């Protein structure tokens, strides 16, 4: 199981300390939620903050663009050395072209679906994606209640990937904690994004280790 703690839930007054904590943990990636206040009803942080994090961390960056026309930023995300660039299907008019350009820029191409978007919309482009991320909450804010249908949706996505011969990894963002992580792993999830459950824990390093063990228990 790949664990990607979301920096959206970090203490921005002590961001360097939180990044260093993640560096020393079993976290695999760092998940960075970029919001523009248009595609989602919130504004998070932009490239200056991401550039600072990139200099401080030894972990691969998983950049999640919750913005309109995310293809505008492919070059800038690639210049950060990001491992993954994740865009929303709902924000891309030409999704096939966007995923192809992300790969050509040297990154893993990720596509994200909002809770109300069925996995079937990816039927014709899923083989162009390296990662498919399902939102377990409505995007825009951390700490929300997990949408239970996400587990069923994960199973449905897994079946489609197998049927289409796609090797894309399944990532879940939102509402991930010890209880939901086990069920999502059983449904086929490969990557778990955890924010509040990690940074709100008394011992974030131990919490990350526990989440990581969910896949090994299957």
GROMACS elastic network, one bead per residue, 0.5 to 0.9 nm:
[ bonds ]
;  ai    aj funct       b0    kb
    1    28     6  0.89738   500
    1   185     6  0.78621   500
    1   189     6  0.79877   500
    1   190     6  0.54007   500
    1   191     6  0.58762   500
    1   192     6  0.74396   500
    1   211     6  0.81016   500
    1   212     6  0.54392   500
    1   213     6  0.71773   500
    1   214     6  0.70073   500
    1   215     6  0.50624   500
    1   216     6  0.74447   500
    2    27     6  0.74991   500
    2    28     6  0.57603   500
    2    29     6  0.74816   500
    2   171     6  0.88063   500
    2   190     6  0.61893   500
    2   192     6  0.63139   500
    2   193     6  0.86309   500
    2   212     6  0.66887   500
    2   215     6  0.87849   500
    3    26     6  0.79694   500
    3    27     6  0.53107   500
    3    28     6  0.54120   500
    3    29     6  0.64666   500
    3    30     6  0.83584   500
    3   190     6  0.87404   500
    3   191     6  0.58155   500
    3   192     6  0.50928   500
    3   193     6  0.61503   500
    3   194     6  0.74068   500
    3   208     6  0.71553   500
    3   209     6  0.88523   500
    3   211     6  0.72029   500
    3   212     6  0.60855   500
    4    27     6  0.60752   500
    4    28     6  0.59556   500
    4    30     6  0.50563   500
    4    31     6  0.53935   500
    4    61     6  0.88536   500
    4    62     6  0.76759   500
    4   191     6  0.71054   500
    4   192     6  0.60481   500
    4   194     6  0.64614   500
    4   195     6  0.86664   500
    4   208     6  0.89630   500
    5     8     6  0.88209   500
    5     9     6  0.86214   500
    5    22     6  0.79932   500
    5    27     6  0.68965   500
    5    28     6  0.84796   500
    5    29     6  0.70670   500
    5    30     6  0.55458   500
    5    31     6  0.57010   500
    5    32     6  0.86216   500
    5   192     6  0.80324   500
    5   193     6  0.54269   500
    5   195     6  0.55651   500
    5   196     6  0.89707   500
    5   198     6  0.69883   500
    5   199     6  0.84309   500
    5   208     6  0.80315   500
    6     9     6  0.61971   500
    6    10     6  0.75402   500
    6    30     6  0.63579   500
    6    32     6  0.59992   500
    6    33     6  0.72461   500
    6   173     6  0.87644   500
    6   193     6  0.61486   500
    6   194     6  0.57275   500
    6   196     6  0.82228   500
    6   198     6  0.85575   500
    6   199     6  0.87858   500
    7    11     6  0.83699   500
    7    12     6  0.87241   500
    7    15     6  0.85570   500
    7    18     6  0.84275   500
    7    19     6  0.82680   500
    7    30     6  0.70563   500
    7    31     6  0.62364   500
    7    32     6  0.58085   500
    7    33     6  0.74562   500
    7   195     6  0.68808   500
    7   199     6  0.87342   500
    8    11     6  0.84629   500
    8    12     6  0.86252   500
    8    31     6  0.82730   500
    8    32     6  0.68540   500
    8    33     6  0.63423   500
    8    34     6  0.88679   500
    8    44     6  0.74006   500
    8    45     6  0.86887   500
    8   141     6  0.85625   500
    8   142     6  0.71094   500
    8   195     6  0.68422   500
    8   196     6  0.87340   500
    9    12     6  0.85413   500
    9   142     6  0.67057   500
    9   143     6  0.82446   500
    9   194     6  0.88489   500
    9   195     6  0.51621   500
    9   196     6  0.56952   500
    9   198     6  0.83647   500
    9   199     6  0.62360   500
    9   200     6  0.81853   500
   10    13     6  0.87204   500
   10    14     6  0.81123   500
   10    15     6  0.66382   500
   10    18     6  0.64988   500
   10    19     6  0.85511   500
   10   195     6  0.77085   500
   10   196     6  0.83820   500
   10   199     6  0.61019   500
   10   200     6  0.88759   500
   11    14     6  0.54120   500
   11    15     6  0.56886   500
   11    17     6  0.87184   500
   11    18     6  0.70830   500
   11   199     6  0.82357   500
   12    16     6  0.83390   500
   12    18     6  0.85489   500
   13    16     6  0.86180   500
   14    17     6  0.54625   500
   14    18     6  0.65567   500
   14    19     6  0.88944   500
   15    18     6  0.51329   500
   15    19     6  0.61557   500
   15    20     6  0.85707   500
   15    53     6  0.84465   500
   16    19     6  0.51232   500
   16    20     6  0.61397   500
   16    21     6  0.85860   500
   16    52     6  0.89887   500
   16    53     6  0.78421   500
   16    56     6  0.72662   500
   17    20     6  0.51232   500
   17    21     6  0.61830   500
   17    22     6  0.87630   500
   18    22     6  0.63348   500
   18    23     6  0.86203   500
   18   199     6  0.85298   500
   19    22     6  0.51185   500
   19    23     6  0.61606   500
   19    24     6  0.88050   500
   19    30     6  0.87422   500
   19    53     6  0.73253   500
   19    56     6  0.70142   500
   19    57     6  0.64408   500
   20    24     6  0.64006   500
   20    25     6  0.87192   500
   20    56     6  0.75177   500
   20    57     6  0.71105   500
   21    24     6  0.53312   500
   21    25     6  0.63496   500
   21   204     6  0.82518   500
   21   205     6  0.73480   500
   22    26     6  0.75661   500
   22    27     6  0.62468   500
   22    28     6  0.89580   500
   22    30     6  0.80616   500
   22    57     6  0.82502   500
   22    59     6  0.82773   500
   22   204     6  0.85299   500
   22   205     6  0.73819   500
   22   208     6  0.89722   500
   23    26     6  0.80087   500
   23    27     6  0.74592   500
   23    56     6  0.88115   500
   23    57     6  0.62308   500
   23    58     6  0.62044   500
   23    59     6  0.66010   500
   24    27     6  0.82342   500
   24   205     6  0.80320   500
   25    28     6  0.85253   500
   25   204     6  0.84980   500
   25   205     6  0.53639   500
   25   206     6  0.82019   500
   25   208     6  0.72311   500
   25   209     6  0.77072   500
   26   205     6  0.72843   500
   26   206     6  0.87740   500
   26   208     6  0.64352   500
   26   209     6  0.59569   500
   26   212     6  0.76835   500
   27    30     6  0.75144   500
   27    59     6  0.78907   500
   27   205     6  0.83777   500
   27   208     6  0.63497   500
   27   209     6  0.77617   500
   27   212     6  0.79692   500
   28    59     6  0.64501   500
   28    60     6  0.72630   500
   29    59     6  0.53319   500
   29    61     6  0.57849   500
   29    62     6  0.63611   500
   29    83     6  0.86527   500
   30    57     6  0.85354   500
   30    59     6  0.62946   500
   30    60     6  0.62849   500
   30    61     6  0.50586   500
   30    62     6  0.57975   500
   30    63     6  0.82312   500
   30   193     6  0.87500   500
   31    60     6  0.88056   500
   31    61     6  0.62298   500
   31    63     6  0.60137   500
   31    64     6  0.70853   500
   31   193     6  0.69137   500
   31   194     6  0.86622   500
   31   195     6  0.89629   500
   32    45     6  0.88317   500
   32    50     6  0.76400   500
   32    61     6  0.72007   500
   32    62     6  0.60953   500
   32    64     6  0.58294   500
   32    65     6  0.82851   500
   33    44     6  0.71059   500
   33    45     6  0.77308   500
   33    62     6  0.86840   500
   33    63     6  0.64440   500
   33    65     6  0.63029   500
   33    66     6  0.69824   500
   33   140     6  0.88436   500
   34    43     6  0.75864   500
   34    44     6  0.58446   500
   34    45     6  0.58039   500
   34    46     6  0.62247   500
   34    47     6  0.86815   500
   34    63     6  0.74065   500
   34    64     6  0.60600   500
   34    66     6  0.56970   500
   34    67     6  0.71606   500
   35    38     6  0.79043   500
   35    39     6  0.74956   500
   35    40     6  0.65380   500
   35    41     6  0.82278   500
   35    42     6  0.62398   500
   35    44     6  0.51821   500
   35    45     6  0.68834   500
   35    46     6  0.79598   500
   35    64     6  0.86593   500
   35    65     6  0.65923   500
   35    67     6  0.56670   500
   35   140     6  0.71598   500
   36    39     6  0.65187   500
   36    40     6  0.68399   500
   36    41     6  0.80191   500
   36    42     6  0.67695   500
   36    43     6  0.51362   500
   36    44     6  0.72862   500
   36    45     6  0.84230   500
   36    46     6  0.86341   500
   36    65     6  0.86283   500
   36    66     6  0.68353   500
   36    67     6  0.52322   500
   36    68     6  0.75527   500
   37    40     6  0.53808   500
   37    44     6  0.83039   500
   37    66     6  0.88434   500
   37    67     6  0.77786   500
   37   140     6  0.85312   500
   38    41     6  0.62066   500
   38    42     6  0.76836   500
   38    43     6  0.84755   500
   38    66     6  0.87774   500
   38    67     6  0.67985   500
   38    68     6  0.68908   500
   39    42     6  0.86027   500
   39    66     6  0.62359   500
   39    67     6  0.51083   500
   39    68     6  0.54947   500
   39    91     6  0.74369   500
   39   140     6  0.87490   500
   40    43     6  0.79259   500
   40    66     6  0.65680   500
   40    67     6  0.72123   500
   40    68     6  0.89648   500
   40   139     6  0.64619   500
   40   140     6  0.52265   500
   40   141     6  0.88550   500
   41   139     6  0.84617   500
   41   140     6  0.59388   500
   41   141     6  0.84266   500
   42   140     6  0.55462   500
   42   141     6  0.71679   500
   43    46     6  0.89300   500
   43   140     6  0.80319   500
   44   140     6  0.86818   500
   45    48     6  0.80575   500
   45    49     6  0.63825   500
   45    50     6  0.77482   500
   46    49     6  0.58673   500
   46    50     6  0.64495   500
   46    51     6  0.88438   500
   47    51     6  0.58933   500
   47    52     6  0.85270   500
   47    76     6  0.81550   500
   47    77     6  0.83185   500
   47    80     6  0.88559   500
   48    51     6  0.51641   500
   48    52     6  0.64177   500
   48    53     6  0.88378   500
   49    52     6  0.51480   500
   49    53     6  0.63191   500
   49    54     6  0.86520   500
   50    53     6  0.50254   500
   50    54     6  0.60519   500
   50    55     6  0.86758   500
   50    63     6  0.89070   500
   50    80     6  0.79142   500
   51    54     6  0.50476   500
   51    55     6  0.64072   500
   51    56     6  0.88638   500
   51    80     6  0.65249   500
   52    55     6  0.52597   500
   52    56     6  0.64828   500
   52    57     6  0.88978   500
   53    56     6  0.50901   500
   53    57     6  0.60720   500
   54    57     6  0.55580   500
   54    58     6  0.79427   500
   54    59     6  0.84978   500
   54    60     6  0.85712   500
   54    61     6  0.74848   500
   54    80     6  0.67852   500
   54    81     6  0.78689   500
   54    82     6  0.83592   500
   55    58     6  0.82874   500
   57    60     6  0.79796   500
   57    61     6  0.87479   500
   60    81     6  0.81832   500
   60    82     6  0.64405   500
   60    83     6  0.55345   500
   60    84     6  0.81016   500
   61    80     6  0.86328   500
   61    81     6  0.76563   500
   61    83     6  0.54116   500
   61    84     6  0.65033   500
   61    85     6  0.85589   500
   62    82     6  0.64347   500
   62    83     6  0.60269   500
   62    85     6  0.62735   500
   62    86     6  0.73517   500
   63    77     6  0.75630   500
   63    82     6  0.68674   500
   63    83     6  0.80404   500
   63    84     6  0.59839   500
   63    85     6  0.50233   500
   63    86     6  0.59742   500
   63    87     6  0.87264   500
   64    67     6  0.89915   500
   64    84     6  0.81560   500
   64    85     6  0.61971   500
   64    87     6  0.63321   500
   64    88     6  0.84744   500
   64   110     6  0.84546   500
   64   112     6  0.84911   500
   65    68     6  0.84745   500
   65    70     6  0.63819   500
   65    73     6  0.89603   500
   65    85     6  0.74745   500
   65    86     6  0.60118   500
   65    87     6  0.54076   500
   65    88     6  0.73050   500
   66    70     6  0.77828   500
   66    86     6  0.86011   500
   66    87     6  0.69378   500
   66    88     6  0.67232   500
   66    91     6  0.81575   500
   66   139     6  0.77933   500
   66   140     6  0.79088   500
   67    70     6  0.57804   500
   67    87     6  0.81212   500
   67    88     6  0.80806   500
   67    91     6  0.71059   500
   68    71     6  0.86974   500
   68    88     6  0.87881   500
   68    90     6  0.89394   500
   68    91     6  0.54376   500
   68    92     6  0.77448   500
   69    72     6  0.61566   500
   69    73     6  0.84367   500
   69    87     6  0.89608   500
   69    91     6  0.59584   500
   69    92     6  0.61107   500
   69    93     6  0.80747   500
   70    73     6  0.58047   500
   70    74     6  0.73117   500
   70    86     6  0.89793   500
   70    87     6  0.63764   500
   70    88     6  0.81104   500
   70    91     6  0.71881   500
   70    92     6  0.72409   500
   70    98     6  0.84508   500
   71    74     6  0.54804   500
   71    75     6  0.86454   500
   71    87     6  0.81349   500
   71    92     6  0.77323   500
   71    98     6  0.59182   500
   71    99     6  0.88503   500
   71   101     6  0.82328   500
   71   102     6  0.83558   500
   72    75     6  0.77453   500
   72    76     6  0.85921   500
   73    76     6  0.52700   500
   73    77     6  0.61379   500
   73    78     6  0.85350   500
   74    77     6  0.53012   500
   74    78     6  0.61225   500
   74    79     6  0.86036   500
   74    85     6  0.77251   500
   74    98     6  0.85319   500
   74   101     6  0.75593   500
   74   102     6  0.62831   500
   74   105     6  0.73962   500
   75    78     6  0.51276   500
   75    79     6  0.61240   500
   75    80     6  0.88678   500
   75   102     6  0.85218   500
   75   105     6  0.70798   500
   76    79     6  0.50258   500
   76    80     6  0.66074   500
   77    80     6  0.53162   500
   77    81     6  0.70907   500
   77    82     6  0.61949   500
   77    84     6  0.89072   500
   77    85     6  0.71222   500
   77   107     6  0.89948   500
   78    81     6  0.53143   500
   78    82     6  0.57058   500
   78    83     6  0.82144   500
   78    84     6  0.88529   500
   78    85     6  0.81209   500
   78   102     6  0.81430   500
   78   105     6  0.62203   500
   78   106     6  0.70989   500
   78   107     6  0.68109   500
   79    82     6  0.75282   500
   79   105     6  0.89980   500
   81   106     6  0.88739   500
   81   107     6  0.82956   500
   82    85     6  0.69670   500
   82   106     6  0.89212   500
   82   107     6  0.67301   500
   82   108     6  0.87056   500
   83   106     6  0.82229   500
   83   107     6  0.53599   500
   83   108     6  0.60895   500
   84   102     6  0.86851   500
   84   107     6  0.54589   500
   84   109     6  0.62035   500
   84   110     6  0.65306   500
   84   130     6  0.87860   500
   84   131     6  0.82706   500
   85   102     6  0.69681   500
   85   107     6  0.65991   500
   85   108     6  0.64012   500
   85   109     6  0.57462   500
   85   110     6  0.57088   500
   85   111     6  0.83465   500
   86   108     6  0.83832   500
   86   109     6  0.64373   500
   86   111     6  0.53310   500
   86   112     6  0.64992   500
   86   131     6  0.79334   500
   86   132     6  0.84052   500
   86   133     6  0.79436   500
   87    90     6  0.86637   500
   87    91     6  0.74035   500
   87    92     6  0.76461   500
   87    95     6  0.88566   500
   87    98     6  0.85200   500
   87    99     6  0.84496   500
   87   109     6  0.82570   500
   87   110     6  0.61786   500
   87   111     6  0.50022   500
   87   112     6  0.58283   500
   87   113     6  0.88761   500
   88    91     6  0.52393   500
   88    92     6  0.66151   500
   88    95     6  0.88060   500
   88   110     6  0.84671   500
   88   111     6  0.55743   500
   88   113     6  0.60459   500
   88   114     6  0.77255   500
   88   133     6  0.89103   500
   89    92     6  0.54247   500
   89    93     6  0.80854   500
   89    95     6  0.65825   500
   89   111     6  0.61048   500
   89   112     6  0.59609   500
   89   113     6  0.60460   500
   89   114     6  0.83256   500
   89   117     6  0.88219   500
   89   121     6  0.85153   500
   89   122     6  0.83427   500
   90    93     6  0.78282   500
   90   112     6  0.83486   500
   90   113     6  0.72826   500
   90   114     6  0.77651   500
   90   117     6  0.82587   500
   91    95     6  0.85881   500
   92    95     6  0.51499   500
   92    96     6  0.89005   500
   92    98     6  0.74530   500
   93    98     6  0.88894   500
   94    97     6  0.55403   500
   94    98     6  0.63410   500
   94    99     6  0.88997   500
   95    98     6  0.50086   500
   95    99     6  0.61434   500
   95   100     6  0.85063   500
   95   111     6  0.85708   500
   95   125     6  0.78523   500
   96    99     6  0.53412   500
   96   100     6  0.61832   500
   96   101     6  0.86488   500
   96   124     6  0.88821   500
   96   125     6  0.61649   500
   96   128     6  0.70746   500
   96   129     6  0.89173   500
   97   100     6  0.51396   500
   97   101     6  0.61379   500
   97   102     6  0.86982   500
   98   101     6  0.51491   500
   98   102     6  0.62843   500
   98   103     6  0.88109   500
   98   109     6  0.85696   500
   99   102     6  0.51660   500
   99   103     6  0.64475   500
   99   104     6  0.86995   500
   99   108     6  0.87818   500
   99   109     6  0.54319   500
   99   110     6  0.73014   500
   99   111     6  0.77382   500
   99   125     6  0.87266   500
   99   128     6  0.64040   500
   99   129     6  0.64848   500
  100   103     6  0.52443   500
  100   104     6  0.61848   500
  100   105     6  0.86852   500
  100   109     6  0.75667   500
  100   128     6  0.68020   500
  100   129     6  0.83812   500
  101   105     6  0.61548   500
  101   106     6  0.88510   500
  101   109     6  0.85018   500
  102   105     6  0.51080   500
  102   106     6  0.67719   500
  102   107     6  0.57921   500
  102   108     6  0.69077   500
  102   109     6  0.54932   500
  102   110     6  0.85174   500
  103   106     6  0.52219   500
  103   107     6  0.51719   500
  103   108     6  0.58701   500
  103   109     6  0.57229   500
  103   128     6  0.87499   500
  103   129     6  0.87276   500
  103   130     6  0.88267   500
  104   107     6  0.73911   500
  105   108     6  0.89624   500
  108   129     6  0.76982   500
  108   130     6  0.56313   500
  108   131     6  0.72007   500
  109   128     6  0.76500   500
  109   129     6  0.52505   500
  109   130     6  0.52017   500
  109   131     6  0.62866   500
  109   132     6  0.86434   500
  110   129     6  0.58012   500
  110   130     6  0.58870   500
  110   132     6  0.56319   500
  110   133     6  0.70281   500
  110   168     6  0.87679   500
  111   122     6  0.89404   500
  111   126     6  0.87414   500
  111   129     6  0.67336   500
  111   130     6  0.83566   500
  111   131     6  0.64245   500
  111   132     6  0.50551   500
  111   133     6  0.60862   500
  111   134     6  0.86836   500
  112   131     6  0.83995   500
  112   132     6  0.58175   500
  112   134     6  0.57550   500
  112   135     6  0.71747   500
  112   171     6  0.87098   500
  113   116     6  0.79602   500
  113   117     6  0.58554   500
  113   118     6  0.76741   500
  113   119     6  0.74962   500
  113   132     6  0.78471   500
  113   133     6  0.63600   500
  113   134     6  0.51623   500
  113   135     6  0.61948   500
  114   117     6  0.53973   500
  114   118     6  0.84229   500
  114   133     6  0.89437   500
  114   134     6  0.65897   500
  114   135     6  0.53612   500
  114   136     6  0.81283   500
  114   137     6  0.79548   500
  114   138     6  0.66097   500
  114   139     6  0.71721   500
  115   118     6  0.78101   500
  115   134     6  0.71524   500
  115   135     6  0.56947   500
  115   136     6  0.65897   500
  115   137     6  0.66455   500
  115   138     6  0.63169   500
  115   139     6  0.86508   500
  115   147     6  0.78199   500
  115   149     6  0.83268   500
  115   150     6  0.73829   500
  115   153     6  0.89781   500
  116   138     6  0.87081   500
  117   120     6  0.84503   500
  117   121     6  0.76115   500
  118   121     6  0.61871   500
  118   122     6  0.84330   500
  118   153     6  0.79159   500
  119   122     6  0.58852   500
  119   123     6  0.74910   500
  119   134     6  0.88165   500
  119   153     6  0.73352   500
  119   154     6  0.88630   500
  119   156     6  0.74147   500
  119   157     6  0.60193   500
  119   160     6  0.82357   500
  120   123     6  0.52993   500
  120   124     6  0.86658   500
  120   157     6  0.82656   500
  120   160     6  0.81736   500
  121   124     6  0.75894   500
  121   125     6  0.84837   500
  122   125     6  0.53298   500
  122   126     6  0.53163   500
  122   127     6  0.89491   500
  123   126     6  0.58238   500
  123   127     6  0.85146   500
  123   160     6  0.75888   500
  123   161     6  0.87423   500
  123   164     6  0.79125   500
  124   127     6  0.76250   500
  124   128     6  0.88282   500
  125   128     6  0.54505   500
  125   129     6  0.71094   500
  126   129     6  0.53199   500
  126   130     6  0.82636   500
  126   131     6  0.89054   500
  126   132     6  0.79861   500
  126   160     6  0.88666   500
  126   161     6  0.73608   500
  126   164     6  0.78445   500
  126   166     6  0.67120   500
  126   168     6  0.75844   500
  127   130     6  0.77340   500
  127   161     6  0.82281   500
  127   164     6  0.73832   500
  127   165     6  0.75304   500
  127   166     6  0.51223   500
  127   167     6  0.75766   500
  127   168     6  0.74007   500
  128   166     6  0.83992   500
  128   168     6  0.86140   500
  129   132     6  0.67919   500
  129   166     6  0.82030   500
  129   167     6  0.84840   500
  129   168     6  0.60509   500
  129   169     6  0.87263   500
  130   166     6  0.84087   500
  130   167     6  0.69492   500
  130   169     6  0.62823   500
  130   170     6  0.89565   500
  131   167     6  0.85537   500
  131   170     6  0.59570   500
  131   171     6  0.67901   500
  132   157     6  0.86727   500
  132   168     6  0.64730   500
  132   169     6  0.61763   500
  132   170     6  0.51168   500
  132   171     6  0.59923   500
  132   172     6  0.85347   500
  133   169     6  0.82360   500
  133   170     6  0.58160   500
  133   172     6  0.54690   500
  133   173     6  0.69844   500
  133   191     6  0.86104   500
  134   137     6  0.89122   500
  134   150     6  0.73699   500
  134   153     6  0.81267   500
  134   154     6  0.75213   500
  134   170     6  0.76125   500
  134   171     6  0.62539   500
  134   172     6  0.50101   500
  134   173     6  0.63487   500
  134   174     6  0.86489   500
  135   138     6  0.66909   500
  135   139     6  0.69730   500
  135   147     6  0.87033   500
  135   150     6  0.75699   500
  135   171     6  0.85852   500
  135   172     6  0.59631   500
  135   174     6  0.59106   500
  135   175     6  0.87911   500
  136   139     6  0.85441   500
  136   144     6  0.89622   500
  136   145     6  0.84499   500
  136   146     6  0.55977   500
  136   147     6  0.54604   500
  136   148     6  0.78187   500
  136   149     6  0.82973   500
  136   150     6  0.56498   500
  136   151     6  0.86208   500
  136   172     6  0.64296   500
  136   173     6  0.56215   500
  136   175     6  0.58288   500
  136   176     6  0.77656   500
  137   140     6  0.88013   500
  137   141     6  0.86460   500
  137   142     6  0.86649   500
  137   144     6  0.63714   500
  137   145     6  0.68015   500
  137   146     6  0.57000   500
  137   147     6  0.57748   500
  137   150     6  0.86352   500
  137   173     6  0.75030   500
  137   174     6  0.51081   500
  137   175     6  0.64546   500
  138   141     6  0.78406   500
  138   144     6  0.81062   500
  138   147     6  0.85080   500
  138   174     6  0.80792   500
  139   142     6  0.82167   500
  139   173     6  0.89259   500
  139   174     6  0.80670   500
  141   144     6  0.70193   500
  142   174     6  0.72272   500
  142   175     6  0.83270   500
  142   195     6  0.69837   500
  142   196     6  0.68081   500
  143   146     6  0.89688   500
  143   174     6  0.77366   500
  143   175     6  0.69598   500
  143   195     6  0.75406   500
  143   196     6  0.56134   500
  143   197     6  0.82732   500
  144   147     6  0.89290   500
  144   174     6  0.71986   500
  144   175     6  0.62435   500
  144   196     6  0.89962   500
  145   174     6  0.81257   500
  145   175     6  0.57834   500
  146   149     6  0.88331   500
  146   150     6  0.80343   500
  146   174     6  0.65860   500
  146   176     6  0.72864   500
  146   180     6  0.80796   500
  147   150     6  0.58734   500
  147   151     6  0.84533   500
  147   174     6  0.86223   500
  147   175     6  0.75498   500
  148   151     6  0.61723   500
  148   152     6  0.78311   500
  148   180     6  0.89165   500
  149   152     6  0.53061   500
  149   153     6  0.61190   500
  149   154     6  0.85974   500
  150   154     6  0.59870   500
  150   155     6  0.86989   500
  150   172     6  0.84622   500
  150   184     6  0.81774   500
  151   154     6  0.50933   500
  151   155     6  0.65399   500
  151   156     6  0.87593   500
  151   180     6  0.84739   500
  151   183     6  0.69333   500
  151   184     6  0.57305   500
  151   186     6  0.89511   500
  151   187     6  0.63522   500
  151   188     6  0.89757   500
  152   155     6  0.52244   500
  152   156     6  0.62699   500
  152   157     6  0.86732   500
  152   184     6  0.89662   500
  152   187     6  0.74755   500
  153   157     6  0.60868   500
  153   158     6  0.85540   500
  153   187     6  0.87562   500
  154   157     6  0.50834   500
  154   158     6  0.61464   500
  154   159     6  0.86865   500
  154   170     6  0.76329   500
  154   171     6  0.89861   500
  154   172     6  0.83939   500
  154   184     6  0.71487   500
  154   187     6  0.59068   500
  154   188     6  0.64403   500
  154   189     6  0.67702   500
  155   158     6  0.50517   500
  155   159     6  0.62998   500
  155   160     6  0.87380   500
  155   184     6  0.85848   500
  155   186     6  0.86860   500
  155   188     6  0.61726   500
  155   189     6  0.84301   500
  156   159     6  0.52279   500
  156   160     6  0.63799   500
  156   161     6  0.88081   500
  156   187     6  0.87207   500
  157   160     6  0.50730   500
  157   161     6  0.61910   500
  157   162     6  0.86737   500
  157   170     6  0.79704   500
  157   188     6  0.85192   500
  158   161     6  0.51924   500
  158   162     6  0.62981   500
  158   163     6  0.86091   500
  158   170     6  0.75823   500
  158   187     6  0.77496   500
  158   188     6  0.60474   500
  158   189     6  0.81120   500
  159   162     6  0.52537   500
  159   163     6  0.61280   500
  159   164     6  0.86218   500
  160   163     6  0.50089   500
  160   164     6  0.60272   500
  160   165     6  0.84095   500
  160   166     6  0.83866   500
  161   164     6  0.51955   500
  161   165     6  0.59638   500
  161   167     6  0.70063   500
  161   168     6  0.71011   500
  162   165     6  0.51069   500
  162   166     6  0.62488   500
  162   167     6  0.78858   500
  163   166     6  0.77853   500
  166   169     6  0.88436   500
  169   189     6  0.75304   500
  169   190     6  0.58076   500
  169   191     6  0.72488   500
  170   188     6  0.71785   500
  170   190     6  0.51972   500
  170   191     6  0.61760   500
  170   192     6  0.86654   500
  171   189     6  0.60130   500
  171   190     6  0.59700   500
  171   192     6  0.57597   500
  171   193     6  0.73167   500
  172   175     6  0.87554   500
  172   176     6  0.76922   500
  172   184     6  0.80471   500
  172   189     6  0.69336   500
  172   190     6  0.82893   500
  172   191     6  0.63552   500
  172   192     6  0.51735   500
  172   193     6  0.60014   500
  172   194     6  0.88003   500
  173   176     6  0.69855   500
  173   191     6  0.87319   500
  173   192     6  0.64837   500
  173   194     6  0.69786   500
  173   195     6  0.88053   500
  174   192     6  0.87413   500
  174   193     6  0.68317   500
  174   194     6  0.69137   500
  174   195     6  0.77540   500
  175   180     6  0.74540   500
  175   181     6  0.89528   500
  175   193     6  0.87237   500
  175   194     6  0.74588   500
  175   195     6  0.83496   500
  175   196     6  0.83005   500
  175   197     6  0.82598   500
  176   179     6  0.79025   500
  176   180     6  0.56824   500
  176   181     6  0.57385   500
  176   184     6  0.87009   500
  176   192     6  0.69637   500
  176   193     6  0.67583   500
  176   194     6  0.54082   500
  176   195     6  0.77892   500
  176   196     6  0.84662   500
  176   197     6  0.70516   500
  176   211     6  0.89714   500
  177   180     6  0.54491   500
  177   181     6  0.56208   500
  177   182     6  0.85910   500
  177   194     6  0.69907   500
  177   195     6  0.89058   500
  177   196     6  0.84372   500
  177   197     6  0.55525   500
  177   198     6  0.81895   500
  177   207     6  0.89932   500
  177   211     6  0.74698   500
  178   181     6  0.52837   500
  178   182     6  0.66295   500
  178   197     6  0.81319   500
  178   207     6  0.83186   500
  178   210     6  0.74547   500
  178   211     6  0.62064   500
  178   214     6  0.82175   500
  179   182     6  0.58125   500
  179   183     6  0.70168   500
  180   183     6  0.52588   500
  180   184     6  0.60738   500
  180   185     6  0.85296   500
  181   184     6  0.51139   500
  181   185     6  0.60278   500
  181   186     6  0.85869   500
  181   189     6  0.87060   500
  181   192     6  0.73598   500
  181   211     6  0.66640   500
  181   214     6  0.65990   500
  181   215     6  0.87304   500
  182   185     6  0.51931   500
  182   186     6  0.63104   500
  182   187     6  0.87405   500
  182   211     6  0.81396   500
  182   214     6  0.53732   500
  182   215     6  0.74883   500
  182   217     6  0.84100   500
  182   218     6  0.86161   500
  183   186     6  0.51108   500
  183   187     6  0.62592   500
  183   188     6  0.88722   500
  183   189     6  0.89546   500
  183   214     6  0.88291   500
  184   188     6  0.64217   500
  184   189     6  0.55099   500
  184   190     6  0.87241   500
  184   192     6  0.85520   500
  185   188     6  0.52653   500
  185   190     6  0.68741   500
  185   191     6  0.86338   500
  185   192     6  0.86839   500
  185   214     6  0.65300   500
  185   215     6  0.56976   500
  185   218     6  0.77583   500
  186   189     6  0.72728   500
  186   214     6  0.86854   500
  186   215     6  0.77364   500
  186   218     6  0.67213   500
  189   192     6  0.72881   500
  189   215     6  0.85851   500
  190   215     6  0.79233   500
  192   211     6  0.81907   500
  192   212     6  0.85843   500
  194   197     6  0.60958   500
  194   198     6  0.61476   500
  194   199     6  0.85680   500
  194   208     6  0.85139   500
  194   211     6  0.87817   500
  195   198     6  0.54821   500
  195   199     6  0.61446   500
  195   200     6  0.80129   500
  196   199     6  0.52844   500
  196   200     6  0.52095   500
  196   201     6  0.78313   500
  197   200     6  0.54417   500
  197   201     6  0.60204   500
  197   204     6  0.82054   500
  197   207     6  0.76828   500
  197   208     6  0.89714   500
  198   201     6  0.53613   500
  198   202     6  0.86620   500
  198   203     6  0.80419   500
  198   204     6  0.50075   500
  198   205     6  0.78714   500
  198   206     6  0.88660   500
  198   207     6  0.59562   500
  198   208     6  0.65317   500
  199   202     6  0.81748   500
  199   203     6  0.84059   500
  199   204     6  0.58577   500
  199   207     6  0.89593   500
  200   203     6  0.84825   500
  200   204     6  0.74171   500
  201   204     6  0.52437   500
  201   205     6  0.88174   500
  201   206     6  0.87331   500
  201   207     6  0.68217   500
  202   206     6  0.88563   500
  202   207     6  0.85084   500
  203   206     6  0.55052   500
  203   207     6  0.62926   500
  203   208     6  0.88693   500
  204   208     6  0.61892   500
  204   209     6  0.86657   500
  205   208     6  0.52668   500
  205   209     6  0.64229   500
  205   210     6  0.88069   500
  206   209     6  0.50129   500
  206   210     6  0.61983   500
  206   211     6  0.87014   500
  207   210     6  0.50996   500
  207   211     6  0.62840   500
  207   212     6  0.85989   500
  208   211     6  0.51635   500
  208   212     6  0.61201   500
  208   213     6  0.87100   500
  209   212     6  0.50735   500
  209   213     6  0.63473   500
  210   213     6  0.52069   500
  210   214     6  0.69227   500
  211   214     6  0.54981   500
  211   215     6  0.82637   500
  212   215     6  0.66530   500
  212   216     6  0.77780   500
  213   216     6  0.51575   500
  213   217     6  0.64591   500
  214   217     6  0.54178   500
  214   218     6  0.72450   500
  215   218     6  0.57454   500
